[in-house]
Amino acid sequence: MTPRKRILVVEDDASIAAPVQYALEQCGYEVLLAGDGTAGLMRVERDAPDLIVLDVVMPRRSGFAVLKRLECVRRPLPVILMTAGDGARHRALAASRGVDTFLAKPFAMSELTDAVDRLLQPTAPII
C-alpha cells in the first residue's frame, strides 16, 4: 500500500479551509492545515508535504512572502495559489514565483481537485 500524498492547506479563513480539506480528503489525500503563512512554513519544514494550497492574504505572513521563503526548499514543491484578488498583477507575481496553478476565489472545488490530481499524478515512464 502506497502512502497517501500530503497536502498542506495554508488558509486563515475556516469557511474556506474546511471545505477544501473535506474535498481533498474525499479524493484520498492526507490534509494538513495552517492558519497563517508563518505556521505554514513551520509545517513545510516539519511535515514535508507533497503539495501546498496557499492563500495570498493572511495574517503574519502573506502567501507571496511564503513563496519567497519557499525558494529555499531544496526539493520540488508544487504550489496552488488561491486568492480573491484576480488581477493581472497577482497572476504575474504568482508566475514569477513559480506557482503551478492560480485559482481565483470563488472557484469550483473540482478546479482545485483536478489541479491537485494533475500536479501529484506520477508521470509514466517514456518507453
CNS distance restraints for C-alpha pairs under 8 A (distance, minus, plus):
assign (resid   4 and name CA) (resid  28 and name CA) 6.93 0.50 0.50
assign (resid   4 and name CA) (resid  29 and name CA) 5.66 0.50 0.50
assign (resid   4 and name CA) (resid  30 and name CA) 6.04 0.50 0.50
assign (resid   5 and name CA) (resid  29 and name CA) 5.44 0.50 0.50
assign (resid   5 and name CA) (resid  30 and name CA) 6.05 0.50 0.50
assign (resid   5 and name CA) (resid  49 and name CA) 7.60 0.50 0.50
assign (resid   5 and name CA) (resid  50 and name CA) 6.09 0.50 0.50
assign (resid   5 and name CA) (resid 120 and name CA) 7.85 0.50 0.50
assign (resid   6 and name CA) (resid  29 and name CA) 6.09 0.50 0.50
assign (resid   6 and name CA) (resid  30 and name CA) 4.75 0.50 0.50
assign (resid   6 and name CA) (resid  31 and name CA) 5.85 0.50 0.50
assign (resid   6 and name CA) (resid  32 and name CA) 7.13 0.50 0.50
assign (resid   6 and name CA) (resid  48 and name CA) 7.94 0.50 0.50
assign (resid   6 and name CA) (resid  49 and name CA) 4.87 0.50 0.50
assign (resid   6 and name CA) (resid  50 and name CA) 5.26 0.50 0.50
assign (resid   6 and name CA) (resid  51 and name CA) 6.80 0.50 0.50
assign (resid   7 and name CA) (resid  29 and name CA) 6.84 0.50 0.50
assign (resid   7 and name CA) (resid  30 and name CA) 6.17 0.50 0.50
assign (resid   7 and name CA) (resid  31 and name CA) 4.94 0.50 0.50
assign (resid   7 and name CA) (resid  32 and name CA) 6.05 0.50 0.50
assign (resid   7 and name CA) (resid  49 and name CA) 5.50 0.50 0.50
assign (resid   7 and name CA) (resid  50 and name CA) 5.90 0.50 0.50
assign (resid   7 and name CA) (resid  51 and name CA) 4.99 0.50 0.50
assign (resid   7 and name CA) (resid  52 and name CA) 5.71 0.50 0.50
assign (resid   7 and name CA) (resid  53 and name CA) 7.22 0.50 0.50
assign (resid   8 and name CA) (resid  31 and name CA) 5.93 0.50 0.50
assign (resid   8 and name CA) (resid  32 and name CA) 4.66 0.50 0.50
assign (resid   8 and name CA) (resid  33 and name CA) 5.78 0.50 0.50
assign (resid   8 and name CA) (resid  34 and name CA) 7.37 0.50 0.50
assign (resid   8 and name CA) (resid  40 and name CA) 7.61 0.50 0.50
assign (resid   8 and name CA) (resid  43 and name CA) 7.75 0.50 0.50
assign (resid   8 and name CA) (resid  44 and name CA) 7.69 0.50 0.50
assign (resid   8 and name CA) (resid  49 and name CA) 5.97 0.50 0.50
assign (resid   8 and name CA) (resid  50 and name CA) 7.91 0.50 0.50
assign (resid   8 and name CA) (resid  51 and name CA) 6.35 0.50 0.50
assign (resid   8 and name CA) (resid  52 and name CA) 4.76 0.50 0.50
assign (resid   8 and name CA) (resid  53 and name CA) 6.13 0.50 0.50
assign (resid   9 and name CA) (resid  17 and name CA) 7.03 0.50 0.50
assign (resid   9 and name CA) (resid  20 and name CA) 7.92 0.50 0.50
assign (resid   9 and name CA) (resid  21 and name CA) 7.48 0.50 0.50
assign (resid   9 and name CA) (resid  31 and name CA) 7.03 0.50 0.50
assign (resid   9 and name CA) (resid  32 and name CA) 6.12 0.50 0.50
assign (resid   9 and name CA) (resid  33 and name CA) 4.99 0.50 0.50
assign (resid   9 and name CA) (resid  34 and name CA) 6.29 0.50 0.50
assign (resid   9 and name CA) (resid  40 and name CA) 7.96 0.50 0.50
assign (resid   9 and name CA) (resid  52 and name CA) 5.95 0.50 0.50
assign (resid   9 and name CA) (resid  53 and name CA) 4.72 0.50 0.50
assign (resid   9 and name CA) (resid  54 and name CA) 6.09 0.50 0.50
assign (resid  10 and name CA) (resid  17 and name CA) 7.88 0.50 0.50
assign (resid  10 and name CA) (resid  33 and name CA) 6.04 0.50 0.50
assign (resid  10 and name CA) (resid  34 and name CA) 4.76 0.50 0.50
assign (resid  10 and name CA) (resid  35 and name CA) 5.84 0.50 0.50
assign (resid  10 and name CA) (resid  36 and name CA) 6.15 0.50 0.50
assign (resid  10 and name CA) (resid  37 and name CA) 6.67 0.50 0.50
assign (resid  10 and name CA) (resid  40 and name CA) 5.72 0.50 0.50
assign (resid  10 and name CA) (resid  52 and name CA) 7.37 0.50 0.50
assign (resid  10 and name CA) (resid  53 and name CA) 6.15 0.50 0.50
assign (resid  10 and name CA) (resid  54 and name CA) 4.89 0.50 0.50
assign (resid  10 and name CA) (resid  55 and name CA) 6.11 0.50 0.50
assign (resid  11 and name CA) (resid  16 and name CA) 7.34 0.50 0.50
assign (resid  11 and name CA) (resid  17 and name CA) 5.81 0.50 0.50
assign (resid  11 and name CA) (resid  33 and name CA) 7.64 0.50 0.50
assign (resid  11 and name CA) (resid  34 and name CA) 6.44 0.50 0.50
assign (resid  11 and name CA) (resid  35 and name CA) 5.23 0.50 0.50
assign (resid  11 and name CA) (resid  36 and name CA) 6.23 0.50 0.50
assign (resid  11 and name CA) (resid  54 and name CA) 6.46 0.50 0.50
assign (resid  11 and name CA) (resid  55 and name CA) 5.33 0.50 0.50
assign (resid  11 and name CA) (resid  58 and name CA) 7.15 0.50 0.50
assign (resid  12 and name CA) (resid  17 and name CA) 7.43 0.50 0.50
assign (resid  12 and name CA) (resid  34 and name CA) 7.51 0.50 0.50
assign (resid  12 and name CA) (resid  35 and name CA) 4.33 0.50 0.50
assign (resid  12 and name CA) (resid  36 and name CA) 5.57 0.50 0.50
assign (resid  12 and name CA) (resid  55 and name CA) 7.86 0.50 0.50
assign (resid  12 and name CA) (resid  58 and name CA) 5.94 0.50 0.50
assign (resid  12 and name CA) (resid  59 and name CA) 7.48 0.50 0.50
assign (resid  13 and name CA) (resid  17 and name CA) 6.16 0.50 0.50
assign (resid  13 and name CA) (resid  35 and name CA) 7.54 0.50 0.50
assign (resid  14 and name CA) (resid  18 and name CA) 5.70 0.50 0.50
assign (resid  15 and name CA) (resid  19 and name CA) 7.07 0.50 0.50
assign (resid  16 and name CA) (resid  20 and name CA) 6.30 0.50 0.50
assign (resid  17 and name CA) (resid  21 and name CA) 5.98 0.50 0.50
assign (resid  17 and name CA) (resid  33 and name CA) 7.76 0.50 0.50
assign (resid  18 and name CA) (resid  22 and name CA) 6.15 0.50 0.50
assign (resid  19 and name CA) (resid  23 and name CA) 6.05 0.50 0.50
assign (resid  20 and name CA) (resid  24 and name CA) 6.19 0.50 0.50
assign (resid  20 and name CA) (resid 109 and name CA) 7.25 0.50 0.50
assign (resid  21 and name CA) (resid  25 and name CA) 6.06 0.50 0.50
assign (resid  21 and name CA) (resid  31 and name CA) 6.10 0.50 0.50
assign (resid  22 and name CA) (resid  26 and name CA) 6.13 0.50 0.50
assign (resid  23 and name CA) (resid  27 and name CA) 6.55 0.50 0.50
assign (resid  23 and name CA) (resid 109 and name CA) 6.96 0.50 0.50
assign (resid  23 and name CA) (resid 113 and name CA) 7.31 0.50 0.50
assign (resid  24 and name CA) (resid  28 and name CA) 6.67 0.50 0.50
assign (resid  24 and name CA) (resid  29 and name CA) 5.64 0.50 0.50
assign (resid  24 and name CA) (resid  30 and name CA) 7.66 0.50 0.50
assign (resid  24 and name CA) (resid  31 and name CA) 7.02 0.50 0.50
assign (resid  24 and name CA) (resid 113 and name CA) 6.57 0.50 0.50
assign (resid  25 and name CA) (resid  29 and name CA) 4.94 0.50 0.50
assign (resid  25 and name CA) (resid  30 and name CA) 6.15 0.50 0.50
assign (resid  25 and name CA) (resid  31 and name CA) 6.57 0.50 0.50
assign (resid  27 and name CA) (resid 113 and name CA) 7.58 0.50 0.50
assign (resid  33 and name CA) (resid  40 and name CA) 7.76 0.50 0.50
assign (resid  34 and name CA) (resid  39 and name CA) 5.54 0.50 0.50
assign (resid  34 and name CA) (resid  40 and name CA) 5.07 0.50 0.50
assign (resid  34 and name CA) (resid  43 and name CA) 7.39 0.50 0.50
assign (resid  35 and name CA) (resid  39 and name CA) 6.62 0.50 0.50
assign (resid  35 and name CA) (resid  40 and name CA) 7.26 0.50 0.50
assign (resid  36 and name CA) (resid  40 and name CA) 6.10 0.50 0.50
assign (resid  36 and name CA) (resid  58 and name CA) 5.67 0.50 0.50
assign (resid  36 and name CA) (resid  59 and name CA) 5.80 0.50 0.50
assign (resid  36 and name CA) (resid  60 and name CA) 6.45 0.50 0.50
assign (resid  36 and name CA) (resid  61 and name CA) 6.61 0.50 0.50
assign (resid  36 and name CA) (resid  62 and name CA) 7.77 0.50 0.50
assign (resid  37 and name CA) (resid  41 and name CA) 6.24 0.50 0.50
assign (resid  37 and name CA) (resid  58 and name CA) 6.72 0.50 0.50
assign (resid  37 and name CA) (resid  59 and name CA) 7.24 0.50 0.50
assign (resid  37 and name CA) (resid  60 and name CA) 6.44 0.50 0.50
assign (resid  37 and name CA) (resid  61 and name CA) 4.61 0.50 0.50
assign (resid  37 and name CA) (resid  62 and name CA) 5.87 0.50 0.50
assign (resid  37 and name CA) (resid  63 and name CA) 6.28 0.50 0.50
assign (resid  37 and name CA) (resid  65 and name CA) 7.74 0.50 0.50
assign (resid  37 and name CA) (resid  66 and name CA) 5.92 0.50 0.50
assign (resid  38 and name CA) (resid  42 and name CA) 6.45 0.50 0.50
assign (resid  38 and name CA) (resid  60 and name CA) 6.39 0.50 0.50
assign (resid  38 and name CA) (resid  61 and name CA) 5.81 0.50 0.50
assign (resid  38 and name CA) (resid  66 and name CA) 7.65 0.50 0.50
assign (resid  39 and name CA) (resid  43 and name CA) 6.26 0.50 0.50
assign (resid  40 and name CA) (resid  44 and name CA) 6.25 0.50 0.50
assign (resid  40 and name CA) (resid  66 and name CA) 7.95 0.50 0.50
assign (resid  41 and name CA) (resid  45 and name CA) 6.45 0.50 0.50
assign (resid  41 and name CA) (resid  66 and name CA) 6.86 0.50 0.50
assign (resid  41 and name CA) (resid  70 and name CA) 7.91 0.50 0.50
assign (resid  42 and name CA) (resid  46 and name CA) 6.14 0.50 0.50
assign (resid  43 and name CA) (resid  47 and name CA) 5.36 0.50 0.50
assign (resid  43 and name CA) (resid  48 and name CA) 7.30 0.50 0.50
assign (resid  44 and name CA) (resid  48 and name CA) 5.16 0.50 0.50
assign (resid  44 and name CA) (resid  49 and name CA) 6.16 0.50 0.50
assign (resid  49 and name CA) (resid  77 and name CA) 7.97 0.50 0.50
assign (resid  50 and name CA) (resid  77 and name CA) 6.34 0.50 0.50
assign (resid  50 and name CA) (resid  78 and name CA) 7.27 0.50 0.50
assign (resid  50 and name CA) (resid 120 and name CA) 7.66 0.50 0.50
assign (resid  51 and name CA) (resid  77 and name CA) 5.73 0.50 0.50
assign (resid  51 and name CA) (resid  78 and name CA) 4.98 0.50 0.50
assign (resid  51 and name CA) (resid  79 and name CA) 5.93 0.50 0.50
assign (resid  51 and name CA) (resid  80 and name CA) 7.87 0.50 0.50
assign (resid  51 and name CA) (resid 116 and name CA) 7.87 0.50 0.50
assign (resid  51 and name CA) (resid 120 and name CA) 7.68 0.50 0.50
assign (resid  52 and name CA) (resid  77 and name CA) 7.36 0.50 0.50
assign (resid  52 and name CA) (resid  78 and name CA) 6.40 0.50 0.50
assign (resid  52 and name CA) (resid  79 and name CA) 4.86 0.50 0.50
assign (resid  52 and name CA) (resid  80 and name CA) 6.20 0.50 0.50
assign (resid  53 and name CA) (resid  79 and name CA) 5.96 0.50 0.50
assign (resid  53 and name CA) (resid  80 and name CA) 4.74 0.50 0.50
assign (resid  53 and name CA) (resid  81 and name CA) 5.99 0.50 0.50
assign (resid  53 and name CA) (resid  82 and name CA) 7.25 0.50 0.50
assign (resid  54 and name CA) (resid  63 and name CA) 6.18 0.50 0.50
assign (resid  54 and name CA) (resid  79 and name CA) 7.01 0.50 0.50
assign (resid  54 and name CA) (resid  80 and name CA) 6.07 0.50 0.50
assign (resid  54 and name CA) (resid  81 and name CA) 4.85 0.50 0.50
assign (resid  54 and name CA) (resid  82 and name CA) 6.02 0.50 0.50
assign (resid  55 and name CA) (resid  62 and name CA) 7.78 0.50 0.50
assign (resid  55 and name CA) (resid  63 and name CA) 5.59 0.50 0.50
assign (resid  55 and name CA) (resid  81 and name CA) 5.90 0.50 0.50
assign (resid  55 and name CA) (resid  82 and name CA) 4.95 0.50 0.50
assign (resid  55 and name CA) (resid  83 and name CA) 5.75 0.50 0.50
assign (resid  56 and name CA) (resid  62 and name CA) 5.49 0.50 0.50
assign (resid  56 and name CA) (resid  63 and name CA) 4.00 0.50 0.50
assign (resid  56 and name CA) (resid  64 and name CA) 6.28 0.50 0.50
assign (resid  56 and name CA) (resid  81 and name CA) 7.03 0.50 0.50
assign (resid  56 and name CA) (resid  82 and name CA) 6.56 0.50 0.50
assign (resid  56 and name CA) (resid  83 and name CA) 5.54 0.50 0.50
assign (resid  57 and name CA) (resid  62 and name CA) 5.37 0.50 0.50
assign (resid  57 and name CA) (resid  63 and name CA) 6.38 0.50 0.50
assign (resid  57 and name CA) (resid  83 and name CA) 7.28 0.50 0.50
assign (resid  58 and name CA) (resid  62 and name CA) 5.15 0.50 0.50
assign (resid  58 and name CA) (resid  63 and name CA) 7.01 0.50 0.50
assign (resid  61 and name CA) (resid  65 and name CA) 5.99 0.50 0.50
assign (resid  61 and name CA) (resid  66 and name CA) 6.75 0.50 0.50
assign (resid  62 and name CA) (resid  66 and name CA) 6.34 0.50 0.50
assign (resid  63 and name CA) (resid  67 and name CA) 6.20 0.50 0.50
assign (resid  63 and name CA) (resid  81 and name CA) 7.83 0.50 0.50
assign (resid  64 and name CA) (resid  68 and name CA) 6.27 0.50 0.50
assign (resid  64 and name CA) (resid  94 and name CA) 7.64 0.50 0.50
assign (resid  65 and name CA) (resid  69 and name CA) 6.36 0.50 0.50
assign (resid  66 and name CA) (resid  70 and name CA) 6.10 0.50 0.50
assign (resid  67 and name CA) (resid  71 and name CA) 6.64 0.50 0.50
assign (resid  67 and name CA) (resid  97 and name CA) 6.46 0.50 0.50
assign (resid  68 and name CA) (resid  97 and name CA) 7.08 0.50 0.50
assign (resid  69 and name CA) (resid  73 and name CA) 7.92 0.50 0.50
assign (resid  73 and name CA) (resid  77 and name CA) 7.82 0.50 0.50
assign (resid  78 and name CA) (resid  99 and name CA) 7.25 0.50 0.50
assign (resid  78 and name CA) (resid 100 and name CA) 6.09 0.50 0.50
assign (resid  78 and name CA) (resid 119 and name CA) 6.85 0.50 0.50
assign (resid  79 and name CA) (resid  98 and name CA) 7.95 0.50 0.50
assign (resid  79 and name CA) (resid  99 and name CA) 5.34 0.50 0.50
assign (resid  79 and name CA) (resid 100 and name CA) 5.49 0.50 0.50
assign (resid  79 and name CA) (resid 101 and name CA) 6.76 0.50 0.50
assign (resid  80 and name CA) (resid  99 and name CA) 6.32 0.50 0.50
assign (resid  80 and name CA) (resid 100 and name CA) 5.90 0.50 0.50
assign (resid  80 and name CA) (resid 101 and name CA) 4.70 0.50 0.50
assign (resid  80 and name CA) (resid 102 and name CA) 5.90 0.50 0.50
assign (resid  80 and name CA) (resid 103 and name CA) 7.28 0.50 0.50
assign (resid  80 and name CA) (resid 115 and name CA) 7.87 0.50 0.50
assign (resid  80 and name CA) (resid 116 and name CA) 7.97 0.50 0.50
assign (resid  81 and name CA) (resid  94 and name CA) 7.54 0.50 0.50
assign (resid  81 and name CA) (resid  99 and name CA) 6.66 0.50 0.50
assign (resid  81 and name CA) (resid 100 and name CA) 7.93 0.50 0.50
assign (resid  81 and name CA) (resid 101 and name CA) 6.23 0.50 0.50
assign (resid  81 and name CA) (resid 102 and name CA) 4.93 0.50 0.50
assign (resid  81 and name CA) (resid 103 and name CA) 6.11 0.50 0.50
assign (resid  82 and name CA) (resid 102 and name CA) 5.97 0.50 0.50
assign (resid  82 and name CA) (resid 103 and name CA) 4.65 0.50 0.50
assign (resid  82 and name CA) (resid 104 and name CA) 5.74 0.50 0.50
assign (resid  82 and name CA) (resid 105 and name CA) 6.51 0.50 0.50
assign (resid  83 and name CA) (resid 103 and name CA) 6.59 0.50 0.50
assign (resid  83 and name CA) (resid 104 and name CA) 5.26 0.50 0.50
assign (resid  83 and name CA) (resid 105 and name CA) 5.53 0.50 0.50
assign (resid  84 and name CA) (resid 104 and name CA) 5.61 0.50 0.50
assign (resid  84 and name CA) (resid 105 and name CA) 4.66 0.50 0.50
assign (resid  84 and name CA) (resid 106 and name CA) 7.10 0.50 0.50
assign (resid  85 and name CA) (resid  90 and name CA) 6.85 0.50 0.50
assign (resid  85 and name CA) (resid 104 and name CA) 6.96 0.50 0.50
assign (resid  85 and name CA) (resid 105 and name CA) 7.82 0.50 0.50
assign (resid  86 and name CA) (resid  90 and name CA) 6.49 0.50 0.50
assign (resid  86 and name CA) (resid  91 and name CA) 7.08 0.50 0.50
assign (resid  86 and name CA) (resid 104 and name CA) 5.51 0.50 0.50
assign (resid  86 and name CA) (resid 105 and name CA) 7.90 0.50 0.50
assign (resid  87 and name CA) (resid  91 and name CA) 6.51 0.50 0.50
assign (resid  88 and name CA) (resid  92 and name CA) 6.02 0.50 0.50
assign (resid  89 and name CA) (resid  93 and name CA) 6.12 0.50 0.50
assign (resid  90 and name CA) (resid  94 and name CA) 6.01 0.50 0.50
assign (resid  91 and name CA) (resid  95 and name CA) 6.14 0.50 0.50
assign (resid  91 and name CA) (resid 102 and name CA) 7.10 0.50 0.50
assign (resid  92 and name CA) (resid  96 and name CA) 6.18 0.50 0.50
assign (resid  93 and name CA) (resid  97 and name CA) 6.27 0.50 0.50
assign (resid  94 and name CA) (resid  98 and name CA) 6.50 0.50 0.50
assign (resid  94 and name CA) (resid  99 and name CA) 5.37 0.50 0.50
assign (resid  94 and name CA) (resid 102 and name CA) 7.44 0.50 0.50
assign (resid  95 and name CA) (resid  99 and name CA) 5.44 0.50 0.50
assign (resid  95 and name CA) (resid 100 and name CA) 7.69 0.50 0.50
assign (resid 101 and name CA) (resid 115 and name CA) 7.03 0.50 0.50
assign (resid 103 and name CA) (resid 107 and name CA) 6.70 0.50 0.50
assign (resid 103 and name CA) (resid 112 and name CA) 7.66 0.50 0.50
assign (resid 107 and name CA) (resid 111 and name CA) 6.76 0.50 0.50
assign (resid 107 and name CA) (resid 112 and name CA) 7.70 0.50 0.50
assign (resid 108 and name CA) (resid 112 and name CA) 7.05 0.50 0.50
assign (resid 109 and name CA) (resid 113 and name CA) 6.25 0.50 0.50
assign (resid 110 and name CA) (resid 114 and name CA) 5.78 0.50 0.50
assign (resid 111 and name CA) (resid 115 and name CA) 6.18 0.50 0.50
assign (resid 112 and name CA) (resid 116 and name CA) 6.19 0.50 0.50
assign (resid 113 and name CA) (resid 117 and name CA) 6.05 0.50 0.50
assign (resid 114 and name CA) (resid 118 and name CA) 6.09 0.50 0.50
assign (resid 115 and name CA) (resid 119 and name CA) 6.14 0.50 0.50
assign (resid 116 and name CA) (resid 120 and name CA) 6.04 0.50 0.50
assign (resid 117 and name CA) (resid 121 and name CA) 5.63 0.50 0.50
